[in-house]
């Protein structure tokens, strides 16, 4: 019952944390696989504001990702930190 009253109170709780990682793979439907520290991997998407501003990610780019607390394998790219180098 305490959970229901917390949901109806109108307070918004941030359910994500931000981490840094490297783009490991480009996936279909504007998804990217990000490799975090400790060999953890997250599948992330670009928010619509970054898609509208045409931010292009490539393998090796360093990004900041907001990882969901409910599903730690999913996230959202918040910021492009540095561009990677082509081999």
Residue pairs with C-beta under 8 A, 6 or more apart in sequence:
15 68
15 69
15 70
16 66
16 67
16 68
16 69
16 75
16 76
17 66
17 67
17 69
18 64
18 65
18 66
18 67
18 78
19 36
19 37
19 64
19 65
19 67
20 36
20 37
20 62
20 63
20 64
20 65
20 81
21 34
21 35
21 36
21 37
21 42
21 62
21 63
21 65
22 34
22 35
22 60
22 61
22 62
22 63
22 84
23 32
23 33
23 34
23 35
23 57
23 58
23 59
23 60
23 61
23 62
23 63
23 84
24 32
24 33
24 34
24 35
24 41
24 59
25 32
25 33
25 59
26 32
26 33
26 57
26 58
26 59
27 33
27 43
30 45
30 46
30 51
31 43
31 44
31 45
32 43
32 44
32 45
32 46
32 57
32 77
33 41
33 42
33 43
33 44
34 41
34 42
34 43
34 44
34 63
34 65
34 75
34 77
35 41
36 42
36 65
40 72
41 73
42 65
42 67
42 72
42 73
42 74
42 75
43 73
43 74
43 75
44 63
44 65
44 74
44 75
44 76
44 77
45 75
45 76
45 77
46 55
46 57
46 76
46 77
47 76
47 77
47 78
50 77
55 80
57 63
57 77
57 80
58 83
58 84
58 86
59 84
60 83
60 84
60 85
60 86
61 80
61 81
61 82
61 83
61 84
62 80
62 81
62 82
62 84
63 77
63 78
63 79
63 80
63 81
64 77
64 78
64 79
64 81
65 75
65 76
65 77
65 78
66 75
66 76
66 78
67 74
67 75
68 74
68 75
